[in-house]
Amino acid sequence: MLYTELESLPLWQINLTEGCHLTVIQSTSNQQAALALSFAAGSHHEPPEYLGMAHFLEHLVFRGSQNYSSSNGLMAFIQQHAGQVNAQTQGQQTNFHFQVDVTVLLEALKRLVDMLVAPLLAPAALSSEREVLEEEFALYCRAPQVLMDAALAPCLATEHPLQYFYAGNRDSLAIEDPKFIGALKDFHRRAYLRSELNIVLVLPQPWPHWRA
C-alpha cells in the first residue's frame, strides 16, 4: 500500500486484485463520503448491431437488482439520505458516482455492488427505459456538438470510434429482437464484470478505520 500526499490530503492507493484499483482520499472538511467508480468499457465496446447499448445498460442497472428493488436501490437510498448520485457513459468508460452521509456509506455500497453485479434487466424496465433514451436522443439531436459530430462521421475511416452512436433510441435498441437480451447480458459481463475498474473513495476518517 502506497501512502503519499495529494494537495495536503492523506492518500492510500491499493490494488484490490488484478485489474481493480482503489484510491482512498481522507478529507475531514465534511461528514459526507463520496465514491466514483469507472469501468474501462463504454459505447466503443458495445455490439454494432445494437448501438446505444452501453448507455442503455447504465440506465437499466438502476431499475432493480437481485437483492434490491428499484424503490429500495441505490438511487432511492441516496435520495432518501440527502445525497447525490449520477452516472455517465462515455466512449471508453462508464462512470458511477455518489456522495452520502458517512454513517450510511456501507449500505449505499451494498446497493451499488448489487446493481452492478446482478441487475434484473426485466422486460418492463427495458421497455420504459428505452422511452427515456428516446427522449434523450431527441434532445441530443438539437445539440450543436452532436450535430457537428454527425456531419463529420461520414468523412471518417470505416468503423472509426467517432462514428459510434452514443445515445440509443427505439430504432437502434431492438428489444423485441429475440437475440437482444442475450447480447445485453453478454455486454454486461464484458463491460461490468471483466473490464478494468478504478475506484476513488473519499472518507472523513483514515482508511485503516474502514479497511475491514
VOPAGU-2260 file (C-alpha; in pm, 1 decimal, decimal comma):
REM VOPAGU-2260
SITE   aa  ch    i         X         Y         Z
SITE  MET   A    0       0,0       0,0       0,0
SITE  LEU   A    1     138,7     340,5    -101,9
SITE  TYR   A    2      96,8     641,3     125,1
SITE  THR   A    3     172,6     987,8      -8,2
SITE  GLU   A    4      31,7    1341,7      -1,8
SITE  LEU   A    5    -209,0    1485,5    -260,4
SITE  GLU   A    6    -281,0    1855,1    -210,0
SITE  SER   A    7    -221,3    1808,9     165,1
SITE  LEU   A    8    -474,9    1522,8     188,1
SITE  PRO   A    9    -370,1    1173,0     302,5
SITE  LEU   A   10    -391,1     928,6      13,2
SITE  TRP   A   11    -393,9     549,5       5,4
SITE  GLN   A   12    -358,8     355,6    -322,2
SITE  ILE   A   13    -437,8     -16,0    -319,7
SITE  ASN   A   14    -459,0    -284,9    -586,7
SITE  LEU   A   15    -753,4    -489,8    -462,7
SITE  THR   A   16    -699,0    -754,9    -729,9
SITE  GLU   A   17    -567,6    -769,6   -1083,8
SITE  GLY   A   18    -743,2    -502,6   -1288,3
SITE  CYS   A   19    -912,4    -342,4    -984,9
SITE  HIS   A   20    -750,5     -32,1    -834,5
SITE  LEU   A   21    -870,6     162,9    -530,7
SITE  THR   A   22    -765,2     514,9    -432,9
SITE  VAL   A   23    -876,5     639,7     -90,5
SITE  ILE   A   24    -856,2    1008,7      -2,4
SITE  GLN   A   25    -902,8    1129,7     353,4
SITE  SER   A   26   -1090,9    1460,4     378,8
SITE  THR   A   27   -1214,9    1595,3     710,7
SITE  SER   A   28   -1388,8    1900,6     560,0
SITE  ASN   A   29   -1736,5    1745,5     588,0
SITE  GLN   A   30   -1917,1    1434,0     708,4
SITE  GLN   A   31   -2021,5    1306,8     366,5
SITE  ALA   A   32   -1835,4    1027,7     192,1
SITE  ALA   A   33   -1803,8    1009,1    -184,4
SITE  LEU   A   34   -1731,0     730,3    -429,2
SITE  ALA   A   35   -1650,3     739,1    -800,5
SITE  LEU   A   36   -1628,0     412,5    -993,3
SITE  SER   A   37   -1510,4     381,6   -1352,8
SITE  PHE   A   38   -1527,3      74,7   -1579,2
SITE  ALA   A   39   -1286,2      67,9   -1874,3
SITE  ALA   A   40   -1572,2      -1,0   -2117,1
SITE  GLY   A   41   -1818,5     226,8   -2287,7
SITE  SER   A   42   -2002,8     289,4   -2611,5
SITE  HIS   A   43   -1699,5     198,0   -2824,6
SITE  HIS   A   44   -1728,5    -158,3   -2692,6
SITE  GLU   A   45   -2099,5    -220,8   -2748,7
SITE  PRO   A   46   -2232,7    -456,3   -3020,0
SITE  PRO   A   47   -2253,1    -267,5   -3353,1
SITE  GLU   A   48   -2597,4    -414,3   -3420,4
SITE  TYR   A   49   -2738,7    -253,9   -3102,3
SITE  LEU   A   50   -2594,8      96,9   -3092,4
SITE  GLY   A   51   -2657,8     276,0   -2765,0
SITE  MET   A   52   -2648,7     -43,5   -2557,9
SITE  ALA   A   53   -2380,0      88,7   -2320,2
SITE  HIS   A   54   -2590,2     394,1   -2234,2
SITE  PHE   A   55   -2899,6     172,0   -2208,7
SITE  LEU   A   56   -2730,5     -62,9   -1961,0
SITE  GLU   A   57   -2614,7     230,6   -1749,1
SITE  HIS   A   58   -2982,6     326,0   -1709,1
SITE  LEU   A   59   -3108,9     -28,7   -1656,3
SITE  VAL   A   60   -2887,3    -118,2   -1360,8
SITE  PHE   A   61   -3076,2     140,6   -1153,3
SITE  ARG   A   62   -3405,5     -41,5   -1221,4
SITE  GLY   A   63   -3375,5    -319,6    -966,7
SITE  SER   A   64   -3123,6    -589,8    -881,8
SITE  GLN   A   65   -3109,1    -931,3    -720,6
SITE  ASN   A   66   -3141,2    -807,7    -362,6
SITE  TYR   A   67   -3286,8    -456,8    -400,2
SITE  SER   A   68   -3592,3    -334,1    -587,6
SITE  SER   A   69   -3569,1       0,0    -763,7
SITE  SER   A   70   -3768,7     157,6    -478,5
SITE  ASN   A   71   -3500,5      42,8    -231,8
SITE  GLY   A   72   -3198,2      54,4    -459,8
SITE  LEU   A   73   -2906,1     295,3    -474,4
SITE  MET   A   74   -3088,8     587,8    -635,9
SITE  ALA   A   75   -3378,6     584,4    -390,0
SITE  PHE   A   76   -3149,8     518,9     -91,0
SITE  ILE   A   77   -2914,6     806,5    -170,5
SITE  GLN   A   78   -3202,3    1048,2    -228,8
SITE  GLN   A   79   -3367,8     944,2      98,0
SITE  HIS   A   80   -3045,5    1033,2     281,6
SITE  ALA   A   81   -2994,4    1374,3     120,3
SITE  GLY   A   82   -2709,3    1260,6    -100,0
SITE  GLN   A   83   -2634,1    1279,7    -470,7
SITE  VAL   A   84   -2592,6    1005,7    -730,6
SITE  ASN   A   85   -2529,7    1001,3   -1105,0
SITE  ALA   A   86   -2375,7     802,9   -1389,6
SITE  GLN   A   87   -2232,9     869,8   -1736,1
SITE  THR   A   88   -2148,8     661,8   -2040,6
SITE  GLN   A   89   -1852,1     772,2   -2249,2
SITE  GLY   A   90   -1666,8     620,7   -2540,8
SITE  GLN   A   91   -1412,3     425,2   -2336,2
SITE  GLN   A   92   -1559,8     444,7   -1986,3
SITE  THR   A   93   -1878,4     404,5   -1785,0
SITE  ASN   A   94   -1884,0     600,2   -1460,3
SITE  PHE   A   95   -2097,0     579,5   -1145,5
SITE  HIS   A   96   -2060,9     816,4    -852,1
SITE  PHE   A   97   -2241,3     918,7    -535,5
SITE  GLN   A   98   -2196,4    1109,5    -211,8
SITE  VAL   A   99   -2384,2    1046,9     108,7
SITE  ASP   A  100   -2352,4    1082,0     485,3
SITE  VAL   A  101   -2069,6     862,5     606,3
SITE  THR   A  102   -2298,6     683,2     854,9
SITE  VAL   A  103   -2483,7     509,6     567,3
SITE  LEU   A  104   -2187,1     459,3     332,9
SITE  LEU   A  105   -2176,0      80,9     372,8
SITE  GLU   A  106   -2547,9      43,4     299,4
SITE  ALA   A  107   -2501,6     252,2     -14,8
SITE  LEU   A  108   -2204,7      39,0    -120,4
SITE  LYS   A  109   -2410,8    -278,9     -83,9
SITE  ARG   A  110   -2670,5    -139,5    -321,7
SITE  LEU   A  111   -2410,4     -18,6    -570,0
SITE  VAL   A  112   -2239,6    -356,9    -584,9
SITE  ASP   A  113   -2566,1    -546,3    -618,2
SITE  MET   A  114   -2697,0    -332,2    -902,6
SITE  LEU   A  115   -2370,4    -353,3   -1096,9
SITE  VAL   A  116   -2316,4    -726,6   -1047,7
SITE  ALA   A  117   -2673,0    -859,6   -1057,9
SITE  PRO   A  118   -2915,9    -623,7   -1235,8
SITE  LEU   A  119   -3258,6    -770,9   -1308,9
SITE  LEU   A  120   -3283,8    -642,1   -1668,4
SITE  ALA   A  121   -3659,4    -702,8   -1650,4
SITE  PRO   A  122   -3866,8    -671,9   -1971,4
SITE  ALA   A  123   -4078,8    -388,0   -1827,7
SITE  ALA   A  124   -3765,9    -192,9   -1740,7
SITE  LEU   A  125   -3625,8    -243,4   -2090,6
SITE  SER   A  126   -3939,9    -101,3   -2245,9
SITE  SER   A  127   -3974,4     203,3   -2021,5
SITE  GLU   A  128   -3604,5     291,9   -2019,5
SITE  ARG   A  129   -3591,1     277,0   -2398,4
SITE  GLU   A  130   -3855,1     550,8   -2399,7
SITE  VAL   A  131   -3634,0     756,0   -2166,6
SITE  LEU   A  132   -3344,4     717,1   -2409,0
SITE  GLU   A  133   -3572,2     808,4   -2699,3
SITE  GLU   A  134   -3648,5    1138,3   -2524,8
SITE  GLU   A  135   -3279,4    1198,7   -2454,6
SITE  PHE   A  136   -3199,6    1121,1   -2818,3
SITE  ALA   A  137   -3444,9    1390,4   -2930,8
SITE  LEU   A  138   -3259,4    1641,1   -2711,9
SITE  TYR   A  139   -2917,6    1528,4   -2837,2
SITE  CYS   A  140   -3032,4    1584,8   -3193,4
SITE  ARG   A  141   -3063,3    1956,3   -3117,3
SITE  ALA   A  142   -2719,6    1993,0   -2957,1
SITE  PRO   A  143   -2465,3    2175,4   -3180,4
SITE  GLN   A  144   -2173,2    1947,0   -3087,6
SITE  VAL   A  145   -2376,5    1634,2   -3162,3
SITE  LEU   A  146   -2484,0    1775,7   -3498,7
SITE  MET   A  147   -2121,3    1859,3   -3580,3
SITE  ASP   A  148   -2006,4    1506,1   -3490,5
SITE  ALA   A  149   -2282,8    1358,7   -3706,5
SITE  ALA   A  150   -2172,8    1573,8   -4000,2
SITE  LEU   A  151   -1808,5    1465,2   -3963,5
SITE  ALA   A  152   -1876,9    1092,8   -3912,6
SITE  PRO   A  153   -1922,5    1001,6   -4284,1
SITE  CYS   A  154   -1577,7    1151,3   -4356,8
SITE  LEU   A  155   -1400,7     918,5   -4112,5
SITE  ALA   A  156   -1249,3     579,9   -4185,6
SITE  THR   A  157   -1479,8     278,2   -4171,2
SITE  GLU   A  158   -1560,6     170,9   -3812,3
SITE  HIS   A  159   -1385,9     473,2   -3662,0
SITE  PRO   A  160   -1497,8     506,7   -3295,5
SITE  LEU   A  161   -1633,7     856,8   -3356,1
SITE  GLN   A  162   -1893,8     703,6   -3584,7
SITE  TYR   A  163   -2046,9     513,9   -3294,4
SITE  PHE   A  164   -2394,6     606,0   -3177,7
SITE  TYR   A  165   -2380,1     700,1   -2809,9
SITE  ALA   A  166   -2738,0     766,4   -2709,8
SITE  GLY   A  167   -2959,4     485,2   -2836,4
SITE  ASN   A  168   -3324,2     514,2   -2941,3
SITE  ARG   A  169   -3623,3     299,2   -3040,9
SITE  ASP   A  170   -3465,7     204,3   -3372,8
SITE  SER   A  171   -3118,2     111,5   -3250,2
SITE  LEU   A  172   -3227,3     -72,4   -2933,9
SITE  ALA   A  173   -3437,6    -351,8   -3082,6
SITE  ILE   A  174   -3553,1    -506,7   -2754,4
SITE  GLU   A  175   -3811,7    -708,7   -2949,1
SITE  ASP   A  176   -3530,6    -899,8   -3121,2
SITE  PRO   A  177   -3500,2   -1245,4   -2954,2
SITE  LYS   A  178   -3120,8   -1205,1   -2958,0
SITE  PHE   A  179   -3122,1    -869,5   -2782,6
SITE  ILE   A  180   -3140,2    -982,0   -2418,6
SITE  GLY   A  181   -2859,4   -1232,7   -2473,2
SITE  ALA   A  182   -2642,5    -962,6   -2629,0
SITE  LEU   A  183   -2725,8    -728,3   -2339,8
SITE  LYS   A  184   -2627,2    -985,1   -2076,6
SITE  ASP   A  185   -2306,1   -1064,4   -2264,5
SITE  PHE   A  186   -2218,8    -693,7   -2283,0
SITE  HIS   A  187   -2290,6    -660,1   -1910,1
SITE  ARG   A  188   -2044,8    -941,7   -1835,7
SITE  ARG   A  189   -1773,7    -791,4   -2054,6
SITE  ALA   A  190   -1820,5    -428,9   -1954,4
SITE  TYR   A  191   -1905,7    -453,2   -1583,5
SITE  LEU   A  192   -1755,1    -782,5   -1467,0
SITE  ARG   A  193   -1444,0    -829,2   -1683,3
SITE  SER   A  194   -1312,4    -482,5   -1766,0
SITE  GLU   A  195   -1055,9    -289,6   -1562,7
SITE  LEU   A  196   -1203,4     -99,5   -1270,8
SITE  ASN   A  197   -1086,9     216,9   -1095,2
SITE  ILE   A  198   -1248,8     329,7    -769,8
SITE  VAL   A  199   -1190,5     656,4    -585,2
SITE  LEU   A  200   -1327,4     678,1    -230,8
SITE  VAL   A  201   -1329,1     999,6     -25,6
SITE  LEU   A  202   -1365,6     949,4     350,5
SITE  PRO   A  203   -1364,2    1179,0     653,3
SITE  GLN   A  204   -1166,3     921,5     854,1
SITE  PRO   A  205    -836,4     742,1     782,8
SITE  TRP   A  206    -850,4     434,2     560,5
SITE  PRO   A  207    -735,1     190,9     836,4
SITE  HIS   A  208   -1059,0     278,3    1018,9
SITE  TRP   A  209   -1259,8     147,2     720,6
SITE  ARG   A  210   -1036,2    -119,2     571,1
SITE  ALA   A  211   -1213,1    -421,1     724,5
